[in-house]
Amino acid sequence: KIEPKGKVKDKTKVEAVVTVVPLIDLLVERSIFSSRKEAKRVIRQGGVYLDGKRIEDIAFKIDLSKKSDLILKIGKRKFYRIIKKKA
């Protein structure tokens, strides 16, 4: 569901077990994108933001050891909350 004004509800949570995970792997494993190729294309075109910062590096890794709650924005209207899953 698309949330207005950047609000993210519980339905759009993406949980990660490890503390450092490649962004592309997370996007594909959690079915945000259907393929690695599609995820790479959107990243290269500048359509992926993490906590308001544009991600243009396809090798970018998300580090959840410093901050356990991040906001991922895909395009203009898709928002996801990435949280570190408690083991």
The 8 nearest C-alpha neighbors of each residue, nearest first, counted from 0:
[[1, 2, 11, 77, 10, 8, 78, 7],
 [2, 0, 77, 76, 3, 78, 7, 6],
 [1, 3, 6, 7, 5, 0, 4, 78],
 [4, 2, 5, 6, 1, 76, 7, 78],
 [5, 3, 6, 2, 76, 7, 1, 78],
 [4, 6, 3, 2, 7, 78, 76, 72],
 [7, 5, 2, 4, 3, 8, 78, 1],
 [6, 8, 2, 78, 79, 5, 80, 11],
 [7, 9, 10, 11, 6, 12, 2, 80],
 [8, 10, 11, 12, 7, 80, 79, 13],
 [11, 9, 8, 12, 0, 7, 79, 13],
 [10, 12, 79, 9, 8, 80, 13, 7],
 [13, 11, 80, 9, 10, 79, 81, 14],
 [12, 14, 81, 80, 82, 11, 79, 15],
 [13, 15, 82, 84, 81, 83, 12, 16],
 [14, 16, 83, 84, 17, 82, 13, 81],
 [15, 17, 84, 83, 14, 18, 86, 85],
 [18, 16, 19, 15, 20, 83, 63, 84],
 [17, 19, 63, 64, 62, 20, 16, 83],
 [20, 18, 62, 61, 17, 63, 60, 21],
 [19, 21, 61, 60, 22, 18, 17, 62],
 [22, 20, 60, 24, 23, 59, 61, 25],
 [21, 23, 25, 60, 24, 59, 61, 26],
 [24, 22, 26, 25, 21, 27, 38, 35],
 [25, 23, 27, 21, 22, 26, 28, 20],
 [24, 26, 22, 28, 23, 27, 29, 21],
 [27, 25, 31, 23, 24, 29, 28, 32],
 [26, 28, 30, 32, 24, 29, 25, 34],
 [29, 27, 25, 30, 26, 24, 31, 32],
 [28, 30, 27, 31, 26, 25, 13, 32],
 [31, 29, 27, 32, 28, 33, 26, 25],
 [30, 32, 26, 29, 27, 33, 28, 25],
 [33, 31, 30, 27, 34, 26, 38, 37],
 [32, 34, 30, 27, 31, 37, 35, 38],
 [35, 33, 36, 37, 32, 27, 38, 30],
 [34, 36, 38, 37, 39, 27, 23, 33],
 [35, 37, 39, 34, 38, 40, 33, 41],
 [36, 38, 40, 34, 35, 39, 41, 32],
 [37, 39, 35, 41, 40, 36, 32, 42],
 [40, 38, 42, 36, 37, 41, 57, 43],
 [39, 41, 37, 43, 38, 42, 36, 44],
 [40, 42, 44, 46, 38, 43, 39, 37],
 [43, 41, 39, 45, 55, 44, 40, 47],
 [44, 42, 40, 55, 45, 41, 39, 57],
 [45, 43, 41, 42, 46, 40, 55, 47],
 [46, 44, 42, 43, 55, 47, 41, 53],
 [45, 47, 74, 41, 42, 44, 73, 48],
 [48, 46, 73, 42, 54, 45, 72, 53],
 [49, 47, 53, 72, 52, 51, 54, 71],
 [48, 50, 71, 52, 51, 70, 72, 53],
 [51, 49, 70, 52, 69, 71, 48, 72],
 [50, 52, 49, 48, 53, 72, 70, 71],
 [53, 51, 48, 49, 50, 54, 47, 72],
 [52, 54, 48, 47, 55, 45, 49, 51],
 [53, 55, 48, 47, 56, 52, 42, 45],
 [54, 56, 43, 42, 45, 57, 53, 44],
 [57, 55, 58, 59, 54, 42, 43, 39],
 [56, 58, 59, 39, 55, 42, 23, 43],
 [57, 59, 56, 60, 21, 22, 23, 55],
 [60, 58, 56, 57, 22, 21, 61, 54],
 [61, 59, 21, 22, 20, 62, 19, 58],
 [60, 62, 20, 19, 22, 21, 63, 59],
 [63, 61, 19, 64, 18, 60, 65, 20],
 [62, 64, 18, 67, 66, 65, 19, 61],
 [63, 65, 18, 62, 66, 67, 19, 83],
 [66, 64, 63, 62, 67, 18, 68, 61],
 [65, 67, 63, 68, 64, 69, 62, 83],
 [66, 68, 63, 83, 82, 64, 65, 69],
 [67, 69, 82, 81, 66, 80, 83, 70],
 [70, 68, 81, 80, 50, 71, 82, 67],
 [69, 71, 80, 50, 79, 49, 81, 72],
 [72, 70, 49, 79, 78, 48, 80, 50],
 [71, 73, 78, 48, 77, 47, 49, 74],
 [74, 72, 47, 77, 46, 78, 75, 48],
 [75, 73, 46, 76, 77, 72, 47, 48],
 [76, 74, 77, 73, 72, 46, 78, 47],
 [75, 77, 74, 1, 78, 73, 2, 72],
 [78, 76, 73, 72, 1, 74, 75, 79],
 [77, 79, 72, 71, 7, 73, 76, 5],
 [80, 78, 71, 11, 70, 12, 81, 72],
 [81, 79, 70, 12, 69, 13, 71, 82],
 [82, 80, 13, 69, 68, 14, 12, 70],
 [81, 83, 68, 14, 67, 84, 80, 13],
 [82, 84, 15, 67, 14, 16, 85, 63],
 [85, 83, 16, 14, 15, 82, 86, 17],
 [84, 86, 83, 16, 15, 82, 14, 17],
 [85, 84, 16, 83, 17, 15, 18, 14]]
